[in-house]
Amino acid sequence: MATIYGYIRVSSCDQNEDRQMVAMREKKVPEKNIFMDKQSGKDFERPQYKQMVRKLKKNDLLYVKSIDRLGRNYEDILEQWRILTKEKGIDIVVLDMPILDTRCGKDLIGTFLSDIVLQLLSFVAENERSNIRQRQASGCFYFQYANGFFVHGFRFVNFSDINQYIIYKRASVSSEALL
C-alpha cells in the first residue's frame, strides 16, 4: 500500500510554515510523514528532504504546497522531479497547481502538458529567487545609506562624505585637512 508524505520548506527560521502545514493536514498526511526544512531552496542539500527521499518507495504519494517549496533552481527541480517520478516511481501532487498531479493524465498528452507546466513553474521559481536576491541587495544598500556604512574604517552617512573621502584619497592629504 502507498504511503502518503508531505514536504514543507521555508527559507529561514523566522518564516512561518503554518500555511503549508494546514494544507498537509487537509490532505490527511500523517504528522510522522511530514518533512520540513528551514533553509534556502537554492539546491537540494537539505537534511529533511534527503531523509524523505530515502524513505520514498514505488507508488508512494508526495504532497508539496507549491513548486517553489520544492526548490528554486530550474535545473535541479526538473532533475529531482525526474528522480522522484521516474526512478523512484512515486506520484507527486503540487497542491496549488492541480495540473501537476502525476496520478492523473499519465497518457502522452497529460505527460506533455505536465512537463510544460513543470518547466514553466520551475523557471518562475528560479526567477523569483533571483528577484529576491536583487531586492535583498537593494535593501542592504538602502539600509547602509540610511544608517551609515564603513569603508576602510571611515564611517559614511551620505554621498557627500564619500566624495570627501575620494578627494582625500586622490589628493593624499591627511584626514584633518578635510575637517
C-alpha positions in Angstrom: 0.0 0.0 0.0 1.2 3.5 -0.9 2.4 5.8 1.9 1.5 9.5 1.9 4.2 12.1 2.5 4.3 15.8 2.7 7.3 18.2 2.1 7.4 21.7 3.6 10.1 24.3 3.1 10.6 27.8 4.3 13.7 29.8 3.6 14.6 30.8 7.1 13.9 30.0 10.7 11.8 33.2 11.2 9.4 32.3 8.3 6.2 30.7 9.1 5.3 27.2 7.8 1.7 27.2 9.0 0.1 27.7 5.6 1.9 24.6 4.3 1.2 22.6 7.4 -2.5 23.3 7.2 -2.5 22.2 3.5 -0.8 18.9 4.6 -3.3 18.3 7.4 -6.2 18.9 4.9 -4.8 16.1 2.8 -4.5 13.9 5.8 -0.8 13.5 5.6 0.3 11.8 8.9 2.5 14.1 11.0 5.3 11.5 11.1 5.4 11.7 7.3 5.7 15.4 7.0 9.3 16.5 6.4 10.2 20.2 6.9 13.4 22.1 6.1 14.1 25.7 7.1 16.6 26.8 4.6 17.1 28.1 1.1 15.7 26.4 -1.9 18.8 27.2 -4.0 19.7 23.5 -4.0 18.6 20.2 -2.7 21.2 19.8 0.0 18.6 19.8 2.7 18.6 17.2 5.5 14.9 16.6 5.8 14.5 16.5 2.1 17.2 13.9 1.7 15.8 11.8 4.6 12.4 11.9 2.9 13.7 10.8 -0.5 15.5 7.9 1.2 12.1 6.7 2.7 10.1 7.1 -0.5 9.2 3.8 -2.3 7.4 3.0 -5.5 3.8 4.1 -5.6 4.1 6.4 -2.6 2.5 9.8 -2.8 4.2 13.2 -2.1 2.3 16.4 -1.5 4.0 19.8 -1.9 2.1 23.1 -1.5 3.8 24.8 -4.4 6.6 24.0 -6.8 8.8 26.8 -5.3 8.6 25.0 -1.9 10.3 22.1 -3.6 13.1 24.3 -4.8 14.2 27.4 -6.6 16.7 26.2 -9.1 15.2 25.4 -12.5 17.5 22.5 -13.5 17.5 21.0 -10.0 13.7 21.0 -9.8 13.4 19.2 -13.1 16.1 16.7 -12.1 14.5 16.0 -8.7 11.1 15.6 -10.4 12.6 13.1 -12.8 14.3 11.1 -10.0 11.2 11.0 -7.9 8.7 10.1 -10.6 10.8 8.0 -13.0 13.5 6.4 -10.8 11.6 6.1 -7.5 8.2 5.6 -9.2 6.3 7.9 -6.8 3.4 10.3 -7.5 3.7 14.0 -6.8 0.8 16.4 -6.2 1.5 20.1 -6.3 -1.4 21.5 -4.3 -1.7 24.9 -5.8 -1.3 23.7 -9.4 -3.7 20.8 -10.0 -2.3 20.0 -13.4 0.9 19.0 -11.6 -0.6 15.8 -10.2 1.2 12.8 -11.6 -1.7 10.5 -10.6 -3.7 12.0 -13.5 -3.0 12.2 -17.2 -0.4 9.5 -17.5 -1.0 9.3 -21.2 1.2 11.1 -23.7 -0.8 14.3 -23.8 -1.1 14.5 -20.0 2.6 13.9 -19.5 3.4 16.5 -22.2 1.2 19.2 -20.5 2.6 18.4 -17.1 6.1 18.7 -18.4 5.4 22.1 -19.9 3.8 23.4 -16.7 6.6 22.0 -14.6 9.2 23.7 -16.8 7.3 27.0 -16.7 6.9 26.9 -12.9 10.5 25.9 -12.3 11.6 28.8 -14.4 9.3 31.2 -12.4 10.7 29.7 -9.1 14.3 30.4 -10.1 13.5 33.8 -11.5 11.8 34.7 -8.2 14.9 33.6 -6.3 16.9 35.9 -8.5 14.5 38.8 -7.8 14.6 38.1 -4.0 18.4 38.3 -4.1 18.2 41.6 -6.0 15.7 43.0 -3.5 17.9 41.9 -0.6 20.9 43.6 -2.1 19.0 46.7 -2.8 17.6 46.7 0.8 21.1 46.3 2.2 22.3 49.3 0.2 19.4 51.5 1.4 19.9 50.3 5.0 23.6 51.2 4.8 22.8 54.5 3.2 20.3 55.4 5.9 22.4 54.1 8.8 25.9 54.9 7.6 28.5 52.4 6.4 32.2 51.9 6.7 35.0 51.9 4.1 38.5 51.3 5.3 37.5 52.3 8.8 35.8 55.6 7.8 32.1 55.9 8.6 30.0 57.5 5.9 26.5 58.8 6.4 25.8 60.3 2.9 27.3 60.7 -0.5 28.9 64.0 0.4 31.1 62.1 2.9 32.0 59.6 0.2 33.0 62.4 -2.1 35.2 63.9 0.6 36.8 60.5 1.1 37.5 60.1 -2.6 39.0 63.6 -2.8 41.1 62.8 0.3 42.4 59.5 -1.3 43.2 61.2 -4.6 44.9 64.2 -3.1 46.8 62.1 -0.5 46.1 64.7 2.2 45.5 63.9 5.8 42.0 63.4 7.2 42.4 66.5 9.4 42.6 68.7 6.2 39.0 67.6 5.4 37.6 68.8 8.7 
